[in-house]
Amino acid sequence: MRLFSNFQSVHSRRRTVAYSDPLTEALRRYDALTDAELKILGGQQAYSIGGRSLTRADRGKIRDEIDRLDKRIQVLCARAARGGIRIRGAVPLP
């Protein structure tokens, strides 16, 4: 019985994650990355205190990810505009 009660307590602490479609997720990530890039451009990328320094992010990597997400969003928007994924000439499995 103790094992079951531990299972319930662990299970009740697990977060439930709601499903979001790929386009919504890509747009959310795109917004977060563009905000991060703006902070870097505003001078909040690195600082030093008492001889120690901290660099928060690499602008090049963030820019690459923004470009990749931009292409992904274009593909997802085009796919949504034509009604989803189309399958032509499919052969059913036996």
N, C-alpha and C positions, 0 to 999 in steps of 0.2 A: 504494500500500500504506500510505503514511503516513496518508492520509485515513481509511482504515478503522481504523487503530490509534487515532487520535484519537476516532473515533466510539465505539469500544469503551470507552475510558477515560471519556468523558463519560457514556456509557450506564450504566456500572457505578457511577457516583457518584449517579445519580438515585435518589431515594427512592421506594420502592414504597408506595403508600397503600392500605391495606385498605379494602374497601367496608364501610360501616356503614349500617344502615337509618335512615330519617329520624327514627324515634322515639328510637332510641338516641342519635343525634347531638343531637336537641333536648334530651333529658334531660341529656346531658353539658354542653351550653351553659348550660342552666338552673342546674345545680349551680355552674358557674364564676361565673355572674352573681350568684347569691345569696351566694356567698362574697365576691365583690367588694363587694356592697352591705353585708354585715356588717362588712367592714373599714372602709368609709367611715363607717358608723354608730359604729364603735369609735374614731373620731378619726384614722384613718390616711389621710385624704383629701388633706390639704395640710400642708405645713410650710415653714418658711423658715430659711435659714442665711445669716448675714452679709449681709442685705439682699436676698438672692435667695429667691424662693419657687417652690414646685412644687406644682401641683395634679394629682393622679393621675387622677381620673375625675369625671364629672358624674353625680351621683346621679339626677337626673331622667331622663337618657338611659338609664341602667342600669335604672331602674324601668320605663320604657316598654318596653324590650326584654324584661324579665322578664314583663311583662303580655302582650306579644305571643307570647312563647314558651309561656306558660301556656295561652293559647287554642289555639295550634298543637298542643300536647301533648294537649289534650282532644280535638281533631279526630282526631289520629292514633290515640289510644286507642280512640275510638269506631269508627274505620275498622277497626282490628285486631280489635275485638270482634265485628264483623259479618262478618269473613272477607275483608276487603280491599275493593278498588274493585269496584263492580257496574256493569255496562253493560247498559242496557235500551233496546230499540228501535233498535239500531245498524243502519245501512245499509251493506252491504259496498261497497267501492270497486270500480269496474270494472277 
